[in-house]
């Protein structure tokens, strides 16, 4: 029996495009300014995590959590974001990850709604640069939610704005925290990345190039 399905809700970073490298470079520059060593392995821990929580993790790495007031931490996060915004100015539609354009075209052809649920405060800017903003019915970013992933708020807010029930949505994520958020929202979870990282996902693809609407729907309806 076919399950009700009304919408797909995508994460941005690592799913639609890979801005992780830009985030890494911006965080690394800030960490170095603070005398903190920050590696690519450390950066993996920030996937799907909000900006302020990411900053806290970096300060914890360097044992500097108590060295700054809340106001000073806001300034530090702002400095990182300014650097990041400079780095992403060169993003174009060619930076879409493999198979994403085709997947979105197939989803729209099915008459399904499209939402974006991102931990980034720059989601609108990035989607505009990618030429994808008009393809999505709604965009929910970190500016409009209180709780970051793995809390389900961003996905629940997206479903609410789309006017659909969470249970009739498929979420697509590349971070464990994001998949946890999807499942907590009672949605079907599609993960992109190493299978061992996503025990709770309903279906896992190693990379976006393997994404297939037909295969996703086959599992969704099984």
Secondary structure, 3 states (H helix, E strand, C coil): CCCCCCEEEECCECCCECCHHHHHHHHHHHHHHCCCCCCHHHHHCCCCCCHHHHHHHHHHHCCCHHHCCHHHHHHHHHHHHHHHHHHHHHCCHHHECCCHHHHHHHHHHCCCEEEEECCCCCHHHHHHHHCCHHHCCEEECHHHCCCCCCCCHHHHHHHHHHCCCHHHEEEEECCHHHHHHHHHCCCEEEEECCHHHCCCCCEEECCHHHCCHHHHHHHHCC
